[in-house]
Amino acid sequence: MNTKQLWKNCLVEIEAGISKANFSTWFKNTSIIKEELGIIYIGVPNEFVRDWLMNKYHKLITKTIADAFENMRAVEYIITKIENAAKPEVIRTTETVEKELPLKDLYINPDDNLNPRYHFNSFIVGTFNELAYAASQAIIDSPGTKYNPFFIYGGTGLGKTHMIQAVGNSIKEKYPNKRVHYMTLEKFANDFVNSMQSNKANSFKEKYRKYDLLIIDDIQFIGKMEKIQEELFHTFNTFHENNKQIIFSSDKHPNYIPELADRLKSRFAAGMIVDISEPEYESRLAILKVKLRELNVDLEEELVEYVASSVQGNIRELEGSLNLIVCQYRLKNKPLTLAEVKNLLKNNMKPKKNMAIKEVVKIVSEYYKLEENSVYEKTRKKEIVKARQVVMYLLREDFNVSYPLIGQKLGGKDHTTVIHSCLKIRTDLKNDPQLLQELEQIRIMFK
């Protein structure tokens, strides 16, 4: 294998996904040193770059290499040193990352594509994901008979992949004879297209229908793929008829996936559709403490609480901020002050809209010249129903509040009612320019 060309191709992909400054800072003087048994060894110039790539870009690097080299099992980072400036090809390995991060934790099982790092023993449960967690445990207890299919949706970085892969790993452990397979929709689609081009459609069907549990990530991209939808529909039917479990993840509810066939929407709805929202403060705090134990780092409680209260985004953003602090902590080799942590996070936190549900209700009520309390009341008056639907839509779209919480706060409505309301507003926006203008004016009032 030409490792030089492989890394050159990967750098092109990586550069396209990050800022020019970050690419120049962190990927300069890096290279693939060697490949052994599917393990890619990346040479880096010093410990600081190594830690930064591990903590900030490891997932991007791993995915990019895996897309280009299908036999990749893991990525290791090696600090390299040029022995002779006149002979830059002579490289001496001084240290590997294995001391801090066990190599086995980076392996992706080539048989089922599952990452063993994703398990429930490191999974934090809070109000933001407790329904999805409860359903996943029921599936582990009785795969194929409860909540089939299981459809999880929510924004990026909220733990969907962790959860669905943890289900796969748990079922592997509990039922050693069951065949489990995890994949992205992109991989499913590519395999299908390749099978059609090589006249091996039957082998494709046999390959996927032999599994007892099939997990498909990022299903939201299926909307415009008619042939893939048809094949997935038949695959699903085969699984369902044979009491085999199928799990999907998406960044949006199936009703919001554009051009998704009604028969697939119906199949998804026949199982369990559940969302994961952004974690609340208590869950963010618990996530940070678990991460610190994994990293074997002890930070002052005041610092951890500050990060939990300040970083109100998804789990990925939360862990990224913590990694930044830990990296600085290790470099300085002494405890950080609260002022230092605030300064570190100041330039790494994107501004977020944050508004109480009551404030949204108040602003929408004022705009439509309604009594604020009327939005919470059970009534069929058109003007109030419309205002309530607008509130629900804005809470979901602009502030990522979960459907169950929206329903609970707006008069104890069922989450399906909230979903219907959001769908109606979204549909009306396509044909009603006046409604679009109204929402734009309301959003100005949020600022």
Number of C-alpha atoms within 10 A of each C-alpha: 8 9 15 13 11 15 19 13 14 20 20 11 15 19 15 10 11 12 11 10 9 11 15 11 11 17 16 13 12 19 21 21 19 15 17 10 9 16 17 23 19 21 23 25 18 15 17 16 18 22 21 15 18 18 18 16 15 18 12 15 19 18 14 18 22 17 13 13 15 10 14 22 21 22 23 21 25 25 21 23 16 14 12 10 8 8 9 10 11 12 15 13 13 10 13 18 16 14 8 10 14 10 14 13 13 19 19 16 14 14 10 18 17 21 21 17 17 21 17 17 8 14 16 18 17 17 16 20 24 15 15 23 21 11 17 23 14 13 21 20 14 13 21 21 16 18 22 24 26 25 26 26 23 21 16 18 17 22 20 24 21 18 21 27 26 24 25 28 23 19 22 18 11 11 13 10 10 13 16 24 23 22 17 16 21 15 14 17 18 12 14 20 17 13 16 13 10 8 11 13 16 10 12 17 15 11 10 15 18 15 18 20 25 24 26 23 24 18 19 20 16 20 16 14 13 13 13 18 18 14 15 18 15 14 17 22 14 14 22 17 9 13 16 22 25 25 25 25 27 22 22 17 19 24 17 17 18 12 12 19 19 11 12 16 15 12 16 22 17 13 17 17 20 23 23 25 22 24 23 16 17 13 19 25 20 18 21 21 19 14 15 18 10 12 13 10 12 13 16 11 10 11 18 21 17 14 23 25 14 15 23 21 19 19 20 14 18 22 21 17 23 22 20 18 21 20 16 18 17 14 12 10 9 9 13 17 13 15 9 14 20 15 11 15 17 11 8 13 15 12 9 10 10 10 12 10 18 13 12 20 25 17 17 25 21 13 15 15 11 15 12 18 11 16 23 16 14 13 11 9 9 9 13 21 18 17 20 22 21 25 26 27 26 22 22 19 13 12 16 16 19 23 24 20 20 24 18 13 12 21 12 14 17 15 17 12 16 25 21 15 20 23 16 15 19 16 12 14 15 10 10 11 11 11 15 15 12 14 18 11 12 18 15 8 12 13 6
